[in-house]
Amino acid sequence: MSTEYKFENHSNPQAEESIKGKVKLTDLLSRLNQEKKQERKSTIALSVAAISAVTVFGIILSL
């Protein structure tokens, strides 16, 4: 009985907003696509940096 009272009187503004607010699927999908593009760009940049480092190291060793 005391737990019911505590639960009913406990207010969480974030929970109330999430219940009232609606999430649009298109917004979530567009955000997911943007994150994928950013991840691809960072992966490509890291790969280019690694290949460049290996190439420069190989050139230095061949001298």
N, CA, C and O atoms as a printed pandas DataFrame, in Angstrom:
     atom_number atom_name residue_name chain_id  residue_number  x_coord  y_coord  z_coord
0              1         N          MET        A               1    0.813   -1.176    0.000
1              2        CA          MET        A               1    0.000    0.000    0.000
2              3         C          MET        A               1    0.865    1.251    0.000
3              4         O          MET        A               1    0.570    2.214   -0.708
4              5         N          SER        A               2    1.927    1.240    0.787
5              6        CA          SER        A               2    2.801    2.409    0.816
6              7         C          SER        A               2    3.539    2.574   -0.509
7              8         O          SER        A               2    3.824    3.703   -0.908
8              9         N          THR        A               3    3.858    1.470   -1.206
9             10        CA          THR        A               3    4.542    1.587   -2.494
10            11         C          THR        A               3    3.628    2.190   -3.542
11            12         O          THR        A               3    4.084    2.940   -4.405
12            13         N          GLU        A               4    2.329    1.866   -3.477
13            14        CA          GLU        A               4    1.394    2.464   -4.421
14            15         C          GLU        A               4    1.328    3.974   -4.221
15            16         O          GLU        A               4    1.281    4.736   -5.186
16            17         N          TYR        A               5    1.326    4.392   -2.980
17            18        CA          TYR        A               5    1.260    5.812   -2.673
18            19         C          TYR        A               5    2.502    6.522   -3.190
19            20         O          TYR        A               5    2.407    7.604   -3.770
20            21         N          LYS        A               6    3.676    5.910   -2.982
21            22        CA          LYS        A               6    4.921    6.524   -3.445
22            23         C          LYS        A               6    4.955    6.593   -4.965
23            24         O          LYS        A               6    5.419    7.579   -5.538
24            25         N          PHE        A               7    4.462    5.544   -5.616
25            26        CA          PHE        A               7    4.489    5.508   -7.073
26            27         C          PHE        A               7    3.559    6.565   -7.661
27            28         O          PHE        A               7    3.912    7.223   -8.639
28            29         N          GLU        A               8    2.383    6.731   -7.079
29            30        CA          GLU        A               8    1.428    7.693   -7.613
30            31         C          GLU        A               8    1.903    9.129   -7.408
31            32         O          GLU        A               8    1.662    9.987   -8.257
32            33         N          ASN        A               9    2.571    9.396   -6.299
33            34        CA          ASN        A               9    3.008   10.757   -6.003
34            35         C          ASN        A               9    4.352   11.094   -6.626
35            36         O          ASN        A               9    4.752   12.258   -6.640
36            37         N          HIS        A              10    5.046   10.103   -7.137
37            38        CA          HIS        A              10    6.354   10.340   -7.750
38            39         C          HIS        A              10    6.140   10.934   -9.132
39            40         O          HIS        A              10    5.470   10.336   -9.974
40            41         N          SER        A              11    6.697   12.087   -9.360
41            42        CA          SER        A              11    6.531   12.700  -10.686
42            43         C          SER        A              11    7.893   12.816  -11.346
43            44         O          SER        A              11    8.861   13.280  -10.743
44            45         N          ASN        A              12    7.943   12.391  -12.577
45            46        CA          ASN        A              12    9.159   12.464  -13.386
46            47         C          ASN        A              12    8.822   13.271  -14.634
47            48         O          ASN        A              12    8.144   12.759  -15.525
48            49         N          PRO        A              13    9.278   14.518  -14.721
49            50        CA          PRO        A              13    8.909   15.356  -15.868
50            51         C          PRO        A              13    9.362   14.779  -17.205
51            52         O          PRO        A              13    8.678   14.951  -18.213
52            53         N          GLN        A              14   10.500   14.101  -17.226
53            54        CA          GLN        A              14   10.966   13.541  -18.489
54            55         C          GLN        A              14   10.058   12.417  -18.945
55            56         O          GLN        A              14    9.793   12.281  -20.140
56            57         N          ALA        A              15    9.573   11.599  -18.001
57            58        CA          ALA        A              15    8.684   10.501  -18.361
58            59         C          ALA        A              15    7.360   11.043  -18.889
59            60         O          ALA        A              15    6.797   10.493  -19.836
60            61         N          GLU        A              16    6.870   12.101  -18.291
61            62        CA          GLU        A              16    5.623   12.689  -18.750
62            63         C          GLU        A              16    5.776   13.259  -20.148
63            64         O          GLU        A              16    4.867   13.135  -20.968
64            65         N          GLU        A              17    6.905   13.878  -20.430
65            66        CA          GLU        A              17    7.134   14.433  -21.764
66            67         C          GLU        A              17    7.245   13.335  -22.798
67            68         O          GLU        A              17    6.744   13.480  -23.914
68            69         N          SER        A              18    7.898   12.232  -22.444
69            70        CA          SER        A              18    8.063   11.163  -23.414
70            71         C          SER        A              18    6.738   10.470  -23.704
71            72         O          SER        A              18    6.530    9.958  -24.804
72            73         N          ILE        A              19    5.853   10.453  -22.734
73            74        CA          ILE        A              19    4.544    9.854  -22.969
74            75         C          ILE        A              19    3.708   10.779  -23.844
75            76         O          ILE        A              19    3.019   10.311  -24.750
76            77         N          LYS        A              20    3.757   12.052  -23.593
77            78        CA          LYS        A              20    2.957   13.012  -24.340
78            79         C          LYS        A              20    3.521   13.249  -25.736
79            80         O          LYS        A              20    2.761   13.381  -26.695
80            81         N          GLY        A              21    4.859   13.305  -25.862
81            82        CA          GLY        A              21    5.478   13.593  -27.147
82            83         C          GLY        A              21    5.452   12.389  -28.057
83            84         O          GLY        A              21    5.425   11.244  -27.606
84            85         N          LYS        A              22    5.461   12.668  -29.353
85            86        CA          LYS        A              22    5.466   11.595  -30.334
86            87         C          LYS        A              22    6.810   11.591  -31.038
87            88         O          LYS        A              22    7.416   12.639  -31.266
88            89         N          VAL        A              23    7.258   10.411  -31.374
89            90        CA          VAL        A              23    8.513   10.256  -32.097
90            91         C          VAL        A              23    8.174    9.903  -33.535
91            92         O          VAL        A              23    7.420    8.965  -33.795
92            93         N          LYS        A              24    8.731   10.655  -34.455
93            94        CA          LYS        A              24    8.460   10.401  -35.867
94            95         C          LYS        A              24    9.504    9.433  -36.403
95            96         O          LYS        A              24   10.705    9.610  -36.202
96            97         N          LEU        A              25    9.024    8.423  -37.080
97            98        CA          LEU        A              25    9.908    7.403  -37.627
98            99         C          LEU        A              25   10.842    7.991  -38.677
99           100         O          LEU        A              25   12.001    7.589  -38.772
100          101         N          THR        A              26   10.351    8.927  -39.454
101          102        CA          THR        A              26   11.196    9.530  -40.487
102          103         C          THR        A              26   12.358   10.303  -39.871
103          104         O          THR        A              26   13.464   10.311  -40.413
104          105         N          ASP        A              27   12.101   10.956  -38.730
105          106        CA          ASP        A              27   13.188   11.671  -38.047
106          107         C          ASP        A              27   14.252   10.694  -37.552
107          108         O          ASP        A              27   15.449   10.954  -37.671
108          109         N          LEU        A              28   13.807    9.581  -37.001
109          110        CA          LEU        A              28   14.762    8.586  -36.514
110          111         C          LEU        A              28   15.568    7.986  -37.656
111          112         O          LEU        A              28   16.776    7.786  -37.530
112          113         N          LEU        A              29   14.904    7.701  -38.766
113          114        CA          LEU        A              29   15.615    7.127  -39.908
114          115         C          LEU        A              29   16.606    8.116  -40.509
115          116         O          LEU        A              29   17.707    7.729  -40.899
116          117         N          SER        A              30   16.228    9.380  -40.586
117          118        CA          SER        A              30   17.164   10.367  -41.136
118          119         C          SER        A              30   18.359   10.543  -40.213
119          120         O          SER        A              30   19.485   10.701  -40.685
120          121         N          ARG        A              31   18.131   10.517  -38.903
121          122        CA          ARG        A              31   19.251   10.623  -37.955
122          123         C          ARG        A              31   20.165    9.408  -38.067
123          124         O          ARG        A              31   21.386    9.534  -37.985
124          125         N          LEU        A              32   19.565    8.223  -38.257
125          126        CA          LEU        A              32   20.357    7.006  -38.422
126          127         C          LEU        A              32   21.213    7.084  -39.682
127          128         O          LEU        A              32   22.382    6.699  -39.664
128          129         N          ASN        A              33   20.640    7.579  -40.767
129          130        CA          ASN        A              33   21.394    7.712  -42.019
130          131         C          ASN        A              33   22.524    8.723  -41.883
131          132         O          ASN        A              33   23.613    8.502  -42.413
132          133         N          GLN        A              34   22.286    9.821  -41.186
133          134        CA          GLN        A              34   23.342   10.810  -40.963
134          135         C          GLN        A              34   24.483   10.215  -40.154
135          136         O          GLN        A              34   25.652   10.452  -40.457
136          137         N          GLU        A              35   24.149    9.442  -39.124
137          138        CA          GLU        A              35   25.194    8.818  -38.310
138          139         C          GLU        A              35   25.991    7.809  -39.123
139          140         O          GLU        A              35   27.207    7.703  -38.959
140          141         N          LYS        A              36   25.315    7.064  -40.003
141          142        CA          LYS        A              36   26.022    6.106  -40.854
142          143         C          LYS        A              36   26.991    6.822  -41.788
143          144         O          LYS        A              36   28.114    6.359  -41.990
144          145         N          LYS        A              37   26.562    7.954  -42.361
145          146        CA          LYS        A              37   27.429    8.723  -43.258
146          147         C          LYS        A              37   28.647    9.245  -42.521
147          148         O          LYS        A              37   29.760    9.193  -43.043
148          149         N          GLN        A              38   28.446    9.749  -41.308
149          150        CA          GLN        A              38   29.569   10.250  -40.516
150          151         C          GLN        A              38   30.524    9.123  -40.167
151          152         O          GLN        A              38   31.741    9.308  -40.189
152          153         N          GLU        A              39   29.983    7.957  -39.845
153          154        CA          GLU        A              39   30.838    6.817  -39.499
154          155         C          GLU        A              39   31.645    6.369  -40.715
155          156         O          GLU        A              39   32.824    6.037  -40.593
156          157         N          ARG        A              40   31.008    6.360  -41.893
157          158        CA          ARG        A              40   31.718    6.000  -43.119
158          159         C          ARG        A              40   32.856    6.965  -43.409
159          160         O          ARG        A              40   33.958    6.554  -43.772
160          161         N          LYS        A              41   32.575    8.259  -43.244
161          162        CA          LYS        A              41   33.607    9.269  -43.499
162          163         C          LYS        A              41   34.781    9.107  -42.550
163          164         O          LYS        A              41   35.935    9.203  -42.967
164          165         N          SER        A              42   34.495    8.863  -41.279
165          166        CA          SER        A              42   35.587    8.717  -40.315
166          167         C          SER        A              42   36.365    7.427  -40.568
167          168         O          SER        A              42   37.580    7.393  -40.377
168          169         N          THR        A              43   35.685    6.379  -40.991
169          170        CA          THR        A              43   36.366    5.123  -41.308
170          171         C          THR        A              43   37.278    5.297  -42.510
171          172         O          THR        A              43   38.405    4.802  -42.520
172          173         N          ILE        A              44   36.791    5.999  -43.521
173          174        CA          ILE        A              44   37.611    6.246  -44.720
174          175         C          ILE        A              44   38.817    7.106  -44.373
175          176         O          ILE        A              44   39.924    6.846  -44.842
176          177         N          ALA        A              45   38.606    8.126  -43.556
177          178        CA          ALA        A              45   39.721    8.993  -43.162
178          179         C          ALA        A              45   40.770    8.209  -42.377
179          180         O          ALA        A              45   41.970    8.389  -42.589
180          181         N          LEU        A              46   40.327    7.353  -41.486
181          182        CA          LEU        A              46   41.263    6.540  -40.706
182          183         C          LEU        A              46   42.020    5.568  -41.608
183          184         O          LEU        A              46   43.219    5.357  -41.428
184          185         N          SER        A              47   41.329    4.981  -42.567
185          186        CA          SER        A              47   41.983    4.050  -43.498
186          187         C          SER        A              47   43.028    4.761  -44.350
187          188         O          SER        A              47   44.126    4.246  -44.558
188          189         N          VAL        A              48   42.684    5.932  -44.834
189          190        CA          VAL        A              48   43.636    6.705  -45.648
190          191         C          VAL        A              48   44.859    7.076  -44.822
191          192         O          VAL        A              48   45.983    7.008  -45.319
192          193         N          ALA        A              49   44.656    7.467  -43.574
193          194        CA          ALA        A              49   45.782    7.819  -42.707
194          195         C          ALA        A              49   46.676    6.608  -42.451
195          196         O          ALA        A              49   47.902    6.724  -42.457
196          197         N          ALA        A              50   46.065    5.454  -42.227
197          198        CA          ALA        A              50   46.855    4.241  -41.968
198          199         C          ALA        A              50   47.638    3.825  -43.215
199          200         O          ALA        A              50   48.814    3.472  -43.117
200          201         N          ILE        A              51   47.007    3.864  -44.365
201          202        CA          ILE        A              51   47.698    3.491  -45.608
202          203         C          ILE        A              51   48.819    4.476  -45.911
203          204         O          ILE        A              51   49.888    4.073  -46.369
204          205         N          SER        A              52   48.590    5.745  -45.663
205          206        CA          SER        A              52   49.633    6.754  -45.886
206          207         C          SER        A              52   50.823    6.515  -44.963
207          208         O          SER        A              52   51.974    6.621  -45.386
208          209         N          ALA        A              53   50.545    6.196  -43.712
209          210        CA          ALA        A              53   51.620    5.947  -42.755
210          211         C          ALA        A              53   52.436    4.726  -43.167
211          212         O          ALA        A              53   53.664    4.742  -43.090
212          213         N          VAL        A              54   51.758    3.678  -43.601
213          214        CA          VAL        A              54   52.473    2.471  -44.045
214          215         C          VAL        A              54   53.295    2.758  -45.292
215          216         O          VAL        A              54   54.417    2.268  -45.417
216          217         N          THR        A              55   52.763    3.531  -46.198
217          218        CA          THR        A              55   53.478    3.890  -47.433
218          219         C          THR        A              55   54.723    4.715  -47.129
219          220         O          THR        A              55   55.797    4.445  -47.668
220          221         N          VAL        A              56   54.583    5.711  -46.277
221          222        CA          VAL        A              56   55.724    6.549  -45.914
222          223         C          VAL        A              56   56.779    5.717  -45.184
223          224         O          VAL        A              56   57.974    5.871  -45.435
224          225         N          PHE        A              57   56.345    4.848  -44.297
225          226        CA          PHE        A              57   57.284    3.978  -43.581
226          227         C          PHE        A              57   58.018    3.051  -44.554
227          228         O          PHE        A              57   59.219    2.821  -44.413
228          229         N          GLY        A              58   57.281    2.513  -45.551
229          230        CA          GLY        A              58   57.904    1.640  -46.565
230          231         C          GLY        A              58   58.920    2.401  -47.408
231          232         O          GLY        A              58   59.988    1.877  -47.725
232          233         N          ILE        A              59   58.590    3.625  -47.768
233          234        CA          ILE        A              59   59.525    4.433  -48.556
234          235         C          ILE        A              59   60.784    4.720  -47.757
235          236         O          ILE        A              59   61.891    4.637  -48.289
236          237         N          ILE        A              60   60.625    5.054  -46.490
237          238        CA          ILE        A              60   61.795    5.335  -45.639
238          239         C          ILE        A              60   62.667    4.092  -45.485
239          240         O          ILE        A              60   63.893    4.197  -45.504
240          241         N          LEU        A              61   62.066    2.935  -45.335
241          242        CA          LEU        A              61   62.846    1.700  -45.198
242          243         C          LEU        A              61   63.560    1.333  -46.498
243          244         O          LEU        A              61   64.642    0.745  -46.461
244          245         N          SER        A              62   62.983    1.664  -47.620
245          246        CA          SER        A              62   63.613    1.286  -48.892
246          247         C          SER        A              62   64.801    2.180  -49.237
247          248         O          SER        A              62   65.604    1.826  -50.101
248          249         N          LEU        A              63   64.924    3.319  -48.585
249          250        CA          LEU        A              63   66.062    4.206  -48.858
250          251         C          LEU        A              63   67.267    3.669  -48.234
251          252         O          LEU        A              63   68.338    4.266  -48.344
